[in-house]
Amino acid sequence: MTRFVLRRLAVAVPLLLIVAAISFFLVQLVPGSPAAAILGNTATQEQVDTLEQSLGLDKPVLSQFGEWLGHALQGNLGASYTTGQSVSDALAQSVAPTLSLAILSTLLTLVVGLVLGMAAAVRGGRTDRLVQWTGSLGMAIPNFWLAALLIFVFAIKLSLFPAIGYAELGTDGIGPWISHLVLPIIALSAVNLGQIAFQARAAFADALSRDYVRTLHATGVPRRRVLYKHVLRNASVPVVQVTGLTFIFTLGGVVVLELIFTLPGMGNLMLRSVQNHDFSVVQGGVLYFSLVVVLVNLVIDVATAALDPRVRVR
């Protein structure tokens, strides 16, 4: 297993460098100057040129990338052009709401989707049709529309949950933290639930049709033991893989929901930074997101290898 993990890490490092390079040069293509955005429309060209020189924006692009990469490898992502705050500090303050929402939403989707998929494959009939209908409905509803509906019903009409804002787990406690995340988690999970449920249904149906399952039933092994000890393990491999993709897609959906629920997450931070031409924060945020994606893929690969040892020899 150690060799397997090292092989995956060996691929991840150059991938991060490629993503960092591509994002850096794409950011340079965005029209407008960060210095002009900071100084405003009343600034003279001389003032803009002076600020660009102080920020190092007058240097060639390759030179700027080389300096940024050298500092990034030392853990220094620079400072925000607009606030002067360390990029690492700004990202650290905003990463908790984003990861909290993405992780909890993915866990809820995995558990509920796994249960629904198993029930559809084992029981069939009306249960199967109900699961397919529910999953299709969830995938068809836009999450921003569902978020607005949830706010109207559960926050405004029933006053059960807060409509906006975020509570810190360490300072406010687990109760307020969860209550502020319930509605965005539901809005985010509903869209991905169908994908997990459909994948689980197909995986369980395939596992149940295998010869070893029929042999276990024929030898008198209890049905519940067959399902939870043998079928669940084999059917979990494709479900775990699609869950990793779901988490990655969830990070993209978080941006919209952070705006609706005014969560102080990375999506909100990145959007403001793009609007303000604060490219140092944008570049750091892209690197953070890329690192999270790489780590998630590594976790999924390790989990898949643990469930299916044949993967380790590939």
N, C-alpha and C positions, 0 to 999 in steps of 0.2 A: 504493500500500500504506500509506503514512503517513497519508493521509486516512482510510482504512479503520480503522486502529488507533485514531486519535483519536476516530472515531465510537463505537467500542466502549468506549473509556475514558469518554467523555461519558455513556454509559448506566451504566457501572459505579459512578461516584461517587455519584449519588443512590440507587442500589440499596444500596450499603453503608450510607448514612445511614438508609434505611428499615429495613434488617435490624438495625442498632444500636438504633434506637428501639423496634422491636417486642420485641427480646430484653430490653432494659432494663425495659420495662413488664411483660413476662411474668414476669421475675424477681421483681418486686415483689409478684406474686400468690402466690408460694411462702409457705406458712404458716410462722410462726416468725420470731423476730428474730435477726439475726446477733449482736447484743450478748448476748442470752440464751444463745445457743449457745456463745459465747466464755467467758462467766462460769460457765456450768454451772447445775445445778438448785438449788444452794445460794445463789445470788445473790438479793439483795433487789430489789424493783422500783425502788428509788431508785438502786441501783448500775447496773441495766440502763439506766435513763433517762440517767444521767450518761455512760455509755459511748456510748449512741446519740447524745448531743449532741456528744461529742468526735469521733465518726466522721462527723458530719453527717447521720445517719439520721433526725433529728427534723424535717428540713426537708421542705417539700412535694415530691412526686415530680417535678413539672415542674422545680422548682429544682435538685433533685439531678441530673436528666438534663442540664440546661443546663450545670451545672458540670462534669459528667463529659465531655460532648461537647467543651466548650471546652478542657479539659486533654488529651483524646484527640487533638484536632486539632494540638496542640503536641507530640504524641508521649509524653504522660504518661498512663498508664492507671491511675494510683493505686497504692495499696499493699494487700497482703493483709490482711484483717481479723484473721486468726489468727496469722500469722507476722511481719507487718510488712515482709516482703520486697516489693520492687518487683514489680508484676504483670508488667511487661515482662521483668524478669530471670527470674521464675519460668517464664514461657512460653518464653523463649529457651532455658532449660535443658531443657525437655521437648519442644521441637518437633523436635529432631534424630531421636530414635528413631521418632516418628510418621511424619515425612516419609520417613525411610530405609525404613521398612517399606512405606509406601504407594507410593512411587516404584518401588522394586525389584520389588514385587509386580506393579504395573501393567506395567512393562517386560517382566517374564517372561511375563505373561499375553498381552501384545501379540505378542511374538515367537512363542511357541508356538502361540497361537491363529491367527495369520496363516499359519504353516506348515501347521497342520492343516486350516484352511479352504481353502487353496490346493490341498492334496493331495486333499481330498474333492471339490472342484469339478473338478479336472483328471482325476483317475483314476476317480472314481465307484465303483460296485460295492461290493466289500467294504470298501475304504478309506473310502468315504462312510459306510457303515453303522457302521463302527468309530468314526469321528469323532463321529457323532451319538450313539452309545451312550455314549462316553466323556464327551462334553460334558454330556449329560443326567444322567449319574451324578454328575459333579462339582457340578452345580447342585442336585442333590437332597440332597447330604450337608451337614449343618450344619457350619460351620467350627469351632465350639467342640468338636464331637464328633471331627472329624478332627484338631484340635490335640491333644486328649487321647490319641488313638491314636498320633499321631506321637511324642509325648513317651514313651509307654510302650514303643514299639518301638525308636526310634532314640536316645533319651536314656537310658532305664533299662535295656533289654535289651542293646542293642548298644553303648551309650556312645560313639556317634559324634559327637553334638552336645550342647551344654549344654541343659538342660531349662528353665532360667529365667535371668533377668538380661540385662544389656546391656553391651557393650564400646564404649568411645568410639573412633571412627576415628582421631582425632588423637593420642590418648595410648596406646592399646593396639595399634594397627596394624590393617591391613585383614584379616588372618587371623582374629583373635578377633572382630572386628566382623561379618564375614560368617558365621562359625560360629554366633553367637548369633541371627542373623536367618534362617538357613536354614529351620528348622521353621515359624516363624510365616509366612514368605513362602509356603511350600508350602500351608499351611492356608488362607491368604487367597487365593492364586491359583487354587486348585482350584475354588472357587465361581464365579469370574468367567471361567474359561477357556471354558466352554461358550458364553457370550454372545458373546465375541470370535470364537470358531471358527465359530459359526453365522452371524454377520454377515459374516465373511470368506467363508465358503462361498457365501452368497447373492450377495455382491457379485462374486466371481470368476465364478460361474455366469452372472450377468447380463452381465458384460463379455465373456465368451467367446462369448455368443450374438449379439453385435453384428455388424453387417455389415462394419465395418472390419477385424475380426479375420479373417473369412473372406476378405476381399480381400487381406490381408497373407499369409495362407497360400497363396492362389491365385497370388500373384506370386513365391512361392518364398522368402519371408522365413523363416529358421529358427524353429522352434517355441519354443525357449528364449528367443530374442530377442523374439518377440512377447509371451511371458508376462512377462518381467522389464522390458521397456522400455515396453510399451503397456498391457497388461492390469493389471499391478500398480499403475501410477499411477492409473488410473481406478477400480480397485476399492478403493484405499486411502482414498478420501474418506469413505465411510460407516463404514469401520473406525476411522479416526481420530476421528470424531465419537462413536462408541460407546465408544471408549477413554477419552475425556474423562469421560463419564458413569460409566464403570467406576471411574475414579480417585476421583471424588466419592463414590460408594457405598463404595469401599474405605476412605475416611476414617471412615465410620460403623462398618465392621466392625473397624477397628483397635482400637476401644475395648474390645471383648470380648477380643480376643487379647492386648492389653496386660495385662489382668487375669490371664489364664491363664499367660502367660509372664513375668509381673511385670516388664514393660518400663516404665521411668520416662518414659512419653510423655504427651502432652496428654490422652489419654483417661483415664488414671489420675489425672492432676492435676484434670481437670474433675469426675470422680466424687467425689474426696475433697472438693473445694470445695463441691459441692452438698450433700454430707452434713454439712459443717461450716458451711453457710450463708455461705460466703465468696464473696459475690456479686460482689465486685470482680474476682476471678480468673475467675469464670464469665463475666462480661460481657466481659472482655478475651479469653478463650478463644473466645467466639462471634465476636468481631470478627476474630481471627486466622483461624479456620476460614472465615469469609465472605470474607476477603481471598484466601485460598488458592483458594477456589472461583472467585472472579472472575478471578484470574490464570490458572487452568487453562482456564477458558472462553475467555479472551483468546488463550492459546496455541493452543487447538484452532481458534478462528476464523482465526487467522493461518495455521496449517498448512493448513486447508481452502482458504483463499484462494490459498495458494501452489500447491496441487495442482489447484485448479479456479478459474481467474481469473474465471469468471462470477460467483462469489460476491461479488467486490469491488464490483460495481455495484448490489447490493441495498440 
